[in-house]
């Protein structure tokens, strides 16, 4: 009798657990921008991963750029969305929005490039630049700008980026500043939605830009300009996009959130399983309802190569990484790095506890539970240093230690900080244990270097 009761009890427990695991909301709307790094979302839809976890997902291409994504996640029109990695942080802090958001997983590493018009390239070559070097330093642009001034040319050089609190803005600024150019005084930065970058360059509205693919290769293959540096060359394996949502939606819908993470994570793993999968993904992304670009343009960055100059294809297996090397894991330290850039460029004008904000916005706790259920390997901790190994170095050789985040902000020669260092240090006295990251990626798979 006792054993029978025990069996009945266990059976009821399993039934209750099963019921609790059902997604609270199954009909979802997920937004994305027409960029190749929306691939995990698109593949989760097209290959049936959303359906596998009981979700019916309407995947919606956003035409209003990242501002449209911000607005529609904020007002609840999108349940989840493809988002620039700093965007949920900025929204939570009240920059470009004032709604607490979560980044429940990272979507990818790398994926961007800086492209300059041919005229500017020629001016930099006249200053001794070797455009075949990797990486190309912005110091040659600085020399070209100085030469313009000396010749009495007062034209302002203008660069496009996609969003003020976005990865493209910070990467472009990092590259410029490392070459001695103040992005706030020496050039002008303008915001354009990613798919409009090429047309704006063609119309003369910008002399160059930083954007994700395929909008660099489109300009290169049209002979409008040259890609001068990739994101990997600015920051090896730096995070790019996340899956973001309102924090209150995540809190109210934990099983739905887990199902979304699992579906997109399995799609990310599929993308990095083979180059054949990547080629199939290019064909899917080329569809009008997705990125709407020719397959050969998409293949340039998606299948282990990249074309910096028209007709000159180079091996580049790390241009896009979706799941390998922990690319799906939302590190707290990455969130803090983005905040250091918000401080560096004057976007945050008050002292905040960066650790507290990182742990409020980024959710490795939720990701870890979902990842274990699909067999995805996770790192041993959510805090790490960047810049100290060949797998995560910065263009300028700096090391980012989250425990020294305040000092890091003020260590840059070119900056526009609006908060006193002492005030920021007073509220950021915390110390965390950082883990050594030993990236493990079998040779030959997407995202793996030679």
PyMOL commands that set and color helices and strands:
alter all, ss='L'
color gray80, all
select helices_A, chain A and resi 2-20+36-46+49-52+65-74+87-93+118-125+139-150+167-178+194-202+215-221+231-234+247-252+254-271+275-285+295-302+324-326+332-344+354-361+364-373+402-410+421-427
alter helices_A, ss='H'
color red, helices_A
select strands_A, chain A and resi 27-32+56-61+80-84+101-106+109-110+112-117+158-161+188-191+208-212+225-230+241-246+305-309+312-315+320-321
alter strands_A, ss='S'
color yellow, strands_A
deselect
rebuild
show_as cartoon
